[in-house]
């Protein structure tokens, strides 16, 4: 009985998964998509930057580009009505 998967198997499994094109969703920003291939199913995207540089506006654009994909949007800085007005 094997209780733990060897690290090399986990790494190879991750490589195979990460290189599968149909497992990733482009977010509609060519610079981001060309570098990352998009967001993988089940992956969480965190976009961090200092205040006032447009994080919420960028996230709203990503959300609008991915209307066909179920998503959750959290903002620790803004109330929901302000985010809704920007969408």
N, C-alpha and C positions, 0 to 999 in steps of 0.2 A: 504494500500500500504506500503510495507516494503522497506526502502531505504538502510538499512545496514544489513549485515548478522551478526548474533551474533558470538562472538569470539569462543565459544565452537563448533559451527557448522563448522567454518573454520578450527579449529584445527583437528577435527575428519575427515573432508574431506581430509586434508593434510596427516594425518596418513594413511588413506586408500590408497591414491595415492602412498605414499612413500613405502608401503609394497607390492605393486603389482610388481611381478618379471618381467613381460613382458614389463613394462614401463621403465626398466633400461637396459643400454647397457654396458657390461663389456669392459674395455679398454685394457685388455691383461696383466695387472700387478697384479698377485694374491694377493699381500699384500694390494694394494689399493682396488681391487674388493671385497675382503673378508670383508673389513671394511665399504665400502660404498654401495656395491651392483652394482657399476658402475655409469654411468652418466644417469640421467633421460632425456627423450626426452624434448627438449626445455630448458634444464638447461645449464648454462654457467659454465665452469670449469676455475678457475683462479689458477695458480700454481705460488706461490710467494716464492722467496728465494734471497739470496744475489748474487752478480755478480760472475760469473765464476764457479758455482757449477753444471752446466749441465742442466739448465731449458730448453734451446732450444733443446738439444739432446733428453731429455725425451719427450718433446712435439712432436718432429718429430717421435719418436717411437710410441707414442700414435696415431698420425695421420696415420702412416703406418699400425698399427693394425686395424684401423677403416676405411679402404678405402671404404667400402660399405655405410658409413654414411656421409651425407653432412656435411661439417665443414668449419669453418673460422678460420684462424690462424693470430694473430696479434703479432708482435714483435716491441717493442719500442726501442730496442737496435741494431737490425741488419737489414741490407738491404735485400730485397727479394732474390737477387742472392746468397747471402751467405746462407740463409735458404734453398734455392733450392738445393744448392750443398751438404747440409747435409742430405737431404731426399734421 
